[in-house]
Amino acid sequence: MKTINWVIMVVVLAAILAFGVYFLRGSQPAAPIQPVEEPKPVAIVEVKAGLPKVLTLYQPEDGESDLAVFVSNELNKEARGTATFRLINVEAEPQMAEFYGVSGTPAVVFLTPAGRLFRKHDGYLDKKAILAIVAQIKN
C-alpha cells in the first residue's frame, strides 16, 4: 500500500512540474512589434497603362477567399483586354490590406487606369458583378 502512495505522489509532482514549465513558457514576453514600412503600390507599377485594375485580396485556405481566387484567375484568362487582375495574399503582404483599408477577406479593390481607388467591395463578387464594375470604370 505504501508503494502505491509513493507512485501517486511522484506522478502528481511530475504533473505539477510539467504544468509549471508549460505555464512559464507561455508567459514569456512577446517579441517587440516591428514598424510597418510604407507600402509601395506594386499593383499600380506592374500593370499596363490604360486598363482598370482589379485587385483581389485573399487569405489562403479560406473557403470564400479560395472562390474569389478562382474567379480572379478565370477573369484573368477570359477578360484580359478589359482589365488587369492581380491576386494579393494578405498573409504575405499585410501592408497592402492596410494600404487599401481592407479589414476582411476576400475583398475586391477596383482602381481606375490612373491608379485611383474607384470602389472597394468586402466579400465575394462573381464574374458578372466584377465585369459590370469594370465597365463603369471605363465609362
GIPEJO-V427914 format. One record per residue. N is the residue number from 1. RES is the residue in one small letter. PSI is psi in whole degrees, -180 to 180 (999 if undefined). OMEGA is omega in degrees with one decimal (none if undefined). Layout:
BEGIN
[[N & RES & PSI & OMEGA] [N & RES & PSI & OMEGA]]
END
This chain:
BEGIN
[[1 & m & -38 & -179.9] [2 & k & -33 & 179.1] [3 & t & -40 & 179.2] [4 & i & -40 & 178.7] [5 & n & -42 & 178.9] [6 & w & -41 & 179.7] [7 & v & -44 & 179.1] [8 & i & -43 & -179.7] [9 & m & -40 & 179.2] [10 & v & -42 & 179.5] [11 & v & -43 & 179.3] [12 & v & -44 & 178.5] [13 & l & -39 & 177.7] [14 & a & -40 & 178.7] [15 & a & -42 & 178.2] [16 & i & -43 & 178.7] [17 & l & -44 & 179.1] [18 & a & -42 & 178.0] [19 & f & -41 & 178.9] [20 & g & -43 & 178.4] [21 & v & -43 & 179.0] [22 & y & -44 & -179.1] [23 & f & -43 & -179.2] [24 & l & -37 & 178.3] [25 & r & -37 & -179.5] [26 & g & -19 & -176.6] [27 & s & 13 & 176.9] [28 & q & 147 & -179.0] [29 & p & 146 & 179.5] [30 & a & 159 & 177.7] [31 & a & 147 & 180.0] [32 & p & 146 & -179.4] [33 & i & 129 & 179.5] [34 & q & 139 & 178.2] [35 & p & 145 & 179.5] [36 & v & 130 & 178.3] [37 & e & 156 & 177.3] [38 & e & 125 & -177.1] [39 & p & 144 & 175.3] [40 & k & 121 & -177.2] [41 & p & 80 & -176.8] [42 & v & -36 & -176.7] [43 & a & -32 & -177.7] [44 & i & -34 & -176.2] [45 & v & -37 & -170.8] [46 & e & -1 & -172.2] [47 & v & 165 & 178.2] [48 & k & 142 & 177.4] [49 & a & 148 & 175.4] [50 & g & -8 & 179.3] [51 & l & 143 & 172.7] [52 & p & 155 & 179.5] [53 & k & 136 & 177.2] [54 & v & 113 & -179.5] [55 & l & 126 & 176.1] [56 & t & 113 & 177.9] [57 & l & 127 & -173.8] [58 & y & 165 & 174.9] [59 & q & 125 & -177.2] [60 & p & 148 & 175.7] [61 & e & 32 & 173.2] [62 & d & 126 & -171.8] [63 & g & -52 & -178.1] [64 & e & -36 & 177.1] [65 & s & -40 & 178.6] [66 & d & -38 & 177.7] [67 & l & -41 & 178.3] [68 & a & -38 & 177.0] [69 & v & -43 & 178.8] [70 & f & -47 & -179.9] [71 & v & -43 & 179.4] [72 & s & -42 & 178.0] [73 & n & -40 & 177.9] [74 & e & -44 & 178.8] [75 & l & -34 & 178.1] [76 & n & -34 & 178.0] [77 & k & -46 & -171.6] [78 & e & -35 & -172.5] [79 & a & 40 & -175.0] [80 & r & -36 & -177.1] [81 & g & -10 & -177.5] [82 & t & -29 & -179.5] [83 & a & 167 & 174.8] [84 & t & 128 & -176.9] [85 & f & 137 & 179.4] [86 & r & 138 & 176.0] [87 & l & 138 & 178.4] [88 & i & 117 & 176.3] [89 & n & 114 & -175.7] [90 & v & -18 & 174.5] [91 & e & -38 & 179.9] [92 & a & -31 & -178.0] [93 & e & 68 & -177.6] [94 & p & -24 & -179.7] [95 & q & -27 & 179.1] [96 & m & -40 & 176.9] [97 & a & -41 & 178.3] [98 & e & -40 & -178.8] [99 & f & -43 & -178.2] [100 & y & 1 & 177.0] [101 & g & 35 & -179.1] [102 & v & 128 & -178.5] [103 & s & -18 & -180.0] [104 & g & 165 & 179.4] [105 & t & 149 & -3.6] [106 & p & 163 & 175.4] [107 & a & 147 & 179.3] [108 & v & 125 & -179.7] [109 & v & 129 & -179.8] [110 & f & 126 & 179.5] [111 & l & 146 & 175.9] [112 & t & 168 & 176.7] [113 & p & -26 & 178.0] [114 & a & -6 & 178.0] [115 & g & 10 & 179.3] [116 & r & 148 & -179.9] [117 & l & 124 & 176.9] [118 & f & -49 & -179.9] [119 & r & 152 & 176.6] [120 & k & 133 & -179.7] [121 & h & 123 & 174.7] [122 & d & 128 & -180.0] [123 & g & -178 & -176.0] [124 & y & 142 & 171.1] [125 & l & 139 & 177.7] [126 & d & 175 & -176.1] [127 & k & -46 & -177.0] [128 & k & -43 & -178.9] [129 & a & -41 & 179.2] [130 & i & -45 & -179.8] [131 & l & -32 & 177.2] [132 & a & -40 & 178.8] [133 & i & -39 & 176.1] [134 & v & -40 & 177.8] [135 & a & -37 & 176.0] [136 & q & -38 & 179.3] [137 & i & -42 & -177.9] [138 & k & -27 & -179.6] [139 & n & 999 & none]]
END
